[in-house]
Amino acid sequence: MREFIDGAEAIVRGALDAGCDFFAGYPITPATPILLHMVRELPKIDGVAIQAEDEIASMGFCIGAAMTGCRVLTATSGPGISLYSENIGLAIMGEVPLVIINVQRMGPSTGGATTTAQGDIQFMRWGMSGGYPVIVLSPTNVLECYSLTRRAFNLAERFRVPVFLATDKETVATRTTVNISAYEQVPVRERTLTAAEAEFIPYHVAQPDEVPPMSPYGGPHVVRFTSSSHNERGYLTKNPADVEGLNRHLVAKIDEHVDEITLVMTDIQPGAETLIVSYGLTARAALEAAELARAAGHAVSTLVIYSLWPVPEAAIRAALDGVRRVLVAELNLGQYRREIERLVRDDQQVIGVHRVDGQLISPHDILQKGELL
Amino acid sequence: MTSAVMVEEKVVYERPESLADVATHYCPGCTHGIAHRIVAEVLDELGVRDRTIGVSPVGCAVLAYKYFNTDGAEAAHGRAPAMATGIKRVMPDHVVFTYQGDGDLAAIGIAEIIHAATRGENITTIFVNNAIYGMTGGQMAPTTLIGQETTSSPGGRSQTLTGFPVRMAELMAGITGSAYIARRSLHNVKEINTAKRAIKTAFLAQLNGLGFSMVELLSTCPTNWKVSPAEALAWVESDMVPYYPLGDYKVAEEVKPLMKRR
């Protein structure tokens, strides 16, 4: 069966199929449709959807609900991420699983409320004090809005960390015909809980990269939670060994498991000297550009990155192997290009294809910049 | 031969100097235009246009800085009173006002407006309450009435899920630093004239250094209420005024002589 839906509907469907039962958010273009769908859909399954007084409160609601055991979603755009920042830091510190949809629009500030952009790529990763990691996935189309939302919930539970879905106004607000059977069914990963009879040491890990099991508020254990540096029992501490152990753990649990998070699509052509790297909406232009270039007789390889953070370095290096130059197409002035530039060899050239005029990058833009016409 | 009769023409209605000569983006039947006009008339009458700075919200009035023929800014969502504070503290001889909607002032910006008043910040706030988020497409506002249907309160606002509509004038009147707090409506000519007098009192309070002043204006949103402009005006009177009674909620002693002067 085919249906005609937009990215917002696909995200909401993905969230519900992932077991999402709590949503909080605040109206903001172009993310509002997700709020409206959740307000309609969640009460039908005894879930909770609340419009908060602002984004700061929205994220507070989400953290509270996640600690009770809910699978939590919120959705906003750049200016809302700015206000989420404080509480995302809290969620990183408290190791709270939740999923944040960022429907990117042009910044800075109010910027272009109805203008698509990919300007929050570094902001999502580095927008919280301390610089500790989150996970960021980016869908390129409506079908992937569904499947990556489901993956985002699983990764949030697996790593007890906020997971962003980096979408954009065009992907979320444009209707597309999709075949329902094409939705990728991702098994639901349930939350790992401490057994009722076991002692609950909320942040105890044997190795830094381990993720401690949780216990919900109102459950069999006393659960304490703090925004401060804490020891394994969740109590505020200045003890250097405990503080260092915590901070290294927050990084190690992500960085030592990049392979579990990595999701890319490569299309390597033998003998290709050019690699086109892209993500999100822009990937659609990049793939079309590659087809046109090949039709014109140029050997071109492509790399679409779905898991932007942590940077899938091994997958990127593999795709870089053998090419002479790399085209990086993105709707900003080179945010992810920085990550590619630090991975290339000295004899490989990186060329950015960027637009910040509110228009989309076209296949022609990429071909022209890459001299592939 | 006919003799020409010279009739002296007298201008009885024209655009206030404080209102820029541009078309606005407001929907037909929206009362933002009336609110803009009476604010501009007051600025003209007080002769302060050239030393006035207006701070606009994020919301339907996001472009107010373009419509008032004064210095202006558009602040981040809810933060107009904070930006106005910075301006006023450095330039106390200037007239500084914010123009904010119900989402901007009563939801995301409620901390800023309350603290502007607690500081007795000598600024004036024009608060447009139309019980809905207009610009983002008709979502529930903090001032949405119980039972009122919006896109984010399908089936009508439920007090158990989203609480009660906030009465900002009453709330602000309880703050010591507030000098003049009033609620007026724009649903008919009499109320518009009354609203204009309140706005004048609010600006006079500022000009006399008496502290924070705010006039809440009950307004329409025919587009998102999904009614005609006439029905919208009638709904303000029949449904909004009973929940949001009109009147002066705080008149500091020093403000009273300013009201008698006219």
Interface residues (C-beta under 8 A of the other chain):
Chain A: Y26 P27 I28 T29 T32 L35 L36 V39 R40 I50 Q51 E53 D54 E55 P79 S109 T110
Chain B: V58 V62 E74 A76 H77 G78 G103 A107 I108 I110 Y133 M135 T136 G137 Q139 M140 P142 T151 S152 S153 P154 L161 T162
